[in-house]
């Protein structure tokens, strides 16, 4: 299932990231569950698993055409052990029990009108083998620009340079209800055709591209039948449909996934 916290149309320069104190406060029981989940995934993935620093979404404020994100610091281990492995901890201990690492995802529209998603590799820590967008999680820094992060990930995962992107907008702050992770969803238009983008895939991150022709029929079939789509990938398709076919289309076809 899927939740939309905010839906909009934010171009570069309209989103500000502000550091703040963390409210993540795992109890001894929660910390033990984090350690257990981490050890289990470490046995499965070995050196593919790395405990990096991440940004935790504390809150957000939307005023006019500007979006402000208040971010603290957390870790990948804490995120994996709470949001990914034990999201129901929030029902017992409240939101302070989840790491809530802020993610970002981009669905690219090729110059010949295909939405370019990809199949995550089998070594991915979560959503392995499922159809997803290009993205990652925000890392702490002196000055965080979420658009730069999205463009960097497009370069690393899909071989797309800034000159290959004609336009990029943040279309929503969404949440995969199965993990309760907050995620910025970006929509980008590329100047390159589908076949050229397909040749540039990072095979360590993704095993294959999953191009979807942009027609009403193909979008509606994908969002309703959800062929291995992650919830955030489905969100991206719904948001492309909103941009191309309007708010009534989005409202009609998103209701089944956001109930």
PLY file of the C-alpha trace (Angstrom):
ply
format ascii 1.0
element vertex 259
property float x
property float y
property float z
element edge 258
property int vertex1
property int vertex2
end_header
0.00 0.00 0.00
0.95 3.61 -0.49
0.51 6.95 1.24
0.98 10.42 -0.20
1.95 13.03 2.41
2.29 15.87 -0.11
1.70 16.18 -3.84
3.04 19.14 -5.78
5.36 20.33 -8.51
8.65 21.54 -7.02
11.44 22.56 -9.42
15.10 22.86 -8.41
15.60 25.56 -5.80
12.18 25.14 -4.19
13.13 22.51 -1.58
15.27 23.39 1.44
16.87 20.89 3.83
17.40 22.19 7.36
19.33 20.30 10.08
17.61 19.69 13.40
17.93 17.52 16.50
16.94 13.86 16.24
13.87 12.45 17.96
14.85 8.85 17.13
14.89 7.16 20.54
15.07 3.36 20.35
14.37 1.48 23.57
16.65 -1.38 24.65
14.19 -3.81 23.04
14.19 -1.87 19.77
18.00 -1.73 19.73
18.16 -5.46 20.26
15.83 -6.01 17.31
18.02 -3.72 15.19
21.09 -5.80 16.06
19.29 -9.06 15.28
18.01 -7.82 11.91
21.43 -6.48 10.96
23.20 -9.73 11.83
20.70 -11.73 9.77
21.12 -9.55 6.67
24.89 -9.51 7.13
24.92 -13.30 6.92
22.95 -13.12 3.67
24.71 -10.22 1.94
28.17 -10.08 3.50
30.24 -7.17 2.21
27.30 -5.91 0.12
25.81 -4.56 3.38
27.30 -1.31 4.67
26.26 0.78 7.67
26.39 4.34 6.32
25.18 7.66 7.71
21.71 8.72 6.55
19.30 11.60 7.05
16.16 11.07 9.13
13.06 13.04 8.18
11.87 14.76 11.35
9.16 16.92 9.82
8.27 18.98 6.76
6.62 22.33 6.10
4.92 23.37 2.88
4.35 27.08 2.37
3.29 28.39 -1.02
5.61 26.96 -3.66
8.37 26.07 -1.20
8.97 22.84 0.73
11.20 22.68 3.82
12.48 19.35 5.13
13.83 19.16 8.69
16.49 16.46 8.82
18.51 14.83 11.58
21.07 12.02 11.36
20.53 8.27 11.56
22.23 5.16 10.13
21.50 2.47 7.59
21.70 -0.20 10.29
19.00 1.56 12.31
16.86 2.00 9.21
17.16 -1.64 8.18
16.41 -2.85 11.70
13.34 -0.66 12.16
11.58 0.54 8.98
12.58 -2.42 6.85
12.54 -5.33 9.31
10.20 -4.11 12.06
7.99 -1.20 10.91
5.24 -2.17 13.37
7.49 -0.94 16.18
5.88 2.45 15.60
2.53 1.01 16.69
4.00 -0.06 20.02
6.52 2.68 20.78
5.47 5.59 18.59
7.30 7.30 15.68
10.49 7.72 17.75
11.11 3.97 17.32
11.68 4.20 13.54
14.81 5.52 11.84
12.72 7.03 8.99
15.65 7.51 6.61
14.59 9.91 3.85
14.66 8.23 0.47
14.42 9.63 -3.03
13.32 8.03 -6.29
13.21 9.19 -9.90
11.14 7.85 -12.79
12.64 8.93 -16.12
10.63 9.60 -19.28
12.68 8.89 -22.41
12.59 11.15 -25.46
10.50 8.52 -27.25
7.91 8.35 -24.46
8.80 5.38 -22.31
8.86 5.58 -18.52
12.14 3.94 -17.54
12.05 1.82 -14.39
14.42 -1.03 -13.54
14.53 -4.45 -11.86
16.56 -4.34 -8.64
19.43 -6.81 -8.44
19.24 -9.89 -6.23
21.95 -8.45 -3.94
19.81 -5.45 -2.99
19.13 -5.25 0.74
15.41 -4.79 0.15
12.94 -5.03 -2.73
15.38 -7.37 -4.48
14.08 -8.55 -7.85
11.25 -6.02 -7.90
10.61 -3.17 -10.35
11.68 0.14 -8.85
12.75 3.67 -9.66
16.32 5.03 -9.63
17.23 6.37 -6.24
18.63 5.93 -2.79
18.70 7.63 0.59
19.81 11.13 1.53
23.16 11.32 3.30
24.19 14.05 5.79
26.23 16.98 4.50
26.93 20.65 5.05
24.50 21.68 2.33
22.02 19.10 1.07
20.42 19.63 -2.33
17.91 16.87 -3.01
17.91 17.61 -6.74
21.68 17.14 -6.88
21.21 13.84 -5.05
18.61 12.69 -7.57
20.81 13.68 -10.53
23.85 11.98 -8.99
21.93 8.74 -8.60
20.67 8.92 -12.19
24.28 9.21 -13.29
25.41 6.25 -11.17
22.50 3.90 -11.89
21.37 4.85 -15.39
24.42 6.60 -16.86
22.47 9.82 -17.36
24.46 13.05 -17.23
22.92 16.39 -16.31
22.98 17.31 -19.98
20.78 14.25 -20.66
18.02 15.60 -18.38
15.78 18.24 -19.92
13.68 18.72 -16.78
13.38 17.31 -13.27
10.68 18.04 -10.70
9.82 16.69 -7.28
6.20 15.55 -7.53
5.47 14.13 -4.08
6.53 13.14 -0.61
5.21 9.60 -0.37
5.50 6.55 1.87
5.70 2.84 1.23
3.23 1.68 3.88
5.03 -1.67 4.23
8.19 0.06 5.51
6.78 3.48 6.49
9.82 5.09 4.88
9.32 8.67 3.66
10.39 9.14 0.04
10.69 12.09 -2.32
9.42 11.09 -5.77
10.97 12.90 -8.75
9.86 12.91 -12.38
12.54 13.59 -14.99
12.45 14.01 -18.77
15.49 12.80 -20.69
16.74 13.90 -24.10
17.81 10.30 -24.81
15.67 7.52 -26.35
14.80 4.31 -24.57
17.38 2.14 -26.37
20.28 4.41 -25.46
19.26 4.61 -21.80
18.91 0.82 -21.66
22.54 0.39 -22.77
23.80 2.44 -19.80
22.31 0.51 -16.88
24.48 -0.18 -13.82
24.30 -3.98 -13.62
25.36 -4.01 -9.96
22.28 -2.01 -8.97
19.75 -3.37 -11.48
19.51 -6.55 -13.49
17.39 -5.06 -16.29
15.38 -2.06 -17.41
11.59 -2.14 -17.33
10.36 0.39 -19.91
6.68 1.27 -20.00
5.17 2.95 -23.08
3.30 6.09 -22.10
-0.32 5.42 -22.96
-3.41 5.53 -20.78
-3.86 1.79 -21.24
-0.31 0.82 -20.26
-0.26 3.10 -17.20
-3.64 1.89 -15.98
-2.70 -1.75 -16.47
0.58 -1.29 -14.58
-0.83 0.55 -11.58
-3.76 -1.83 -11.16
-2.03 -5.15 -11.84
1.27 -4.05 -10.20
3.61 -6.56 -11.93
6.33 -6.75 -9.22
6.17 -2.97 -8.78
7.37 -1.55 -5.49
4.83 0.86 -3.95
7.09 3.82 -4.75
7.41 2.70 -8.39
3.61 2.57 -8.54
3.52 6.06 -7.01
5.83 7.33 -9.74
3.59 5.90 -12.46
0.53 7.47 -10.86
2.33 10.82 -10.71
3.35 10.60 -14.37
-0.30 9.86 -15.15
-1.33 12.92 -13.17
1.08 15.10 -15.13
0.07 13.69 -18.50
-3.67 13.10 -18.03
-4.66 15.41 -15.18
-5.82 15.29 -11.57
-9.12 13.44 -12.24
-7.14 10.54 -13.78
-4.81 10.47 -10.78
-7.66 10.56 -8.27
-9.50 7.74 -10.01
-6.53 5.41 -10.28
-4.71 6.15 -7.03
-7.66 5.43 -4.72
-7.15 1.65 -4.85
-3.52 1.96 -3.70
-4.01 4.56 -1.00
-6.99 3.10 0.86
0 1
1 2
2 3
3 4
4 5
5 6
6 7
7 8
8 9
9 10
10 11
11 12
12 13
13 14
14 15
15 16
16 17
17 18
18 19
19 20
20 21
21 22
22 23
23 24
24 25
25 26
26 27
27 28
28 29
29 30
30 31
31 32
32 33
33 34
34 35
35 36
36 37
37 38
38 39
39 40
40 41
41 42
42 43
43 44
44 45
45 46
46 47
47 48
48 49
49 50
50 51
51 52
52 53
53 54
54 55
55 56
56 57
57 58
58 59
59 60
60 61
61 62
62 63
63 64
64 65
65 66
66 67
67 68
68 69
69 70
70 71
71 72
72 73
73 74
74 75
75 76
76 77
77 78
78 79
79 80
80 81
81 82
82 83
83 84
84 85
85 86
86 87
87 88
88 89
89 90
90 91
91 92
92 93
93 94
94 95
95 96
96 97
97 98
98 99
99 100
100 101
101 102
102 103
103 104
104 105
105 106
106 107
107 108
108 109
109 110
110 111
111 112
112 113
113 114
114 115
115 116
116 117
117 118
118 119
119 120
120 121
121 122
122 123
123 124
124 125
125 126
126 127
127 128
128 129
129 130
130 131
131 132
132 133
133 134
134 135
135 136
136 137
137 138
138 139
139 140
140 141
141 142
142 143
143 144
144 145
145 146
146 147
147 148
148 149
149 150
150 151
151 152
152 153
153 154
154 155
155 156
156 157
157 158
158 159
159 160
160 161
161 162
162 163
163 164
164 165
165 166
166 167
167 168
168 169
169 170
170 171
171 172
172 173
173 174
174 175
175 176
176 177
177 178
178 179
179 180
180 181
181 182
182 183
183 184
184 185
185 186
186 187
187 188
188 189
189 190
190 191
191 192
192 193
193 194
194 195
195 196
196 197
197 198
198 199
199 200
200 201
201 202
202 203
203 204
204 205
205 206
206 207
207 208
208 209
209 210
210 211
211 212
212 213
213 214
214 215
215 216
216 217
217 218
218 219
219 220
220 221
221 222
222 223
223 224
224 225
225 226
226 227
227 228
228 229
229 230
230 231
231 232
232 233
233 234
234 235
235 236
236 237
237 238
238 239
239 240
240 241
241 242
242 243
243 244
244 245
245 246
246 247
247 248
248 249
249 250
250 251
251 252
252 253
253 254
254 255
255 256
256 257
257 258
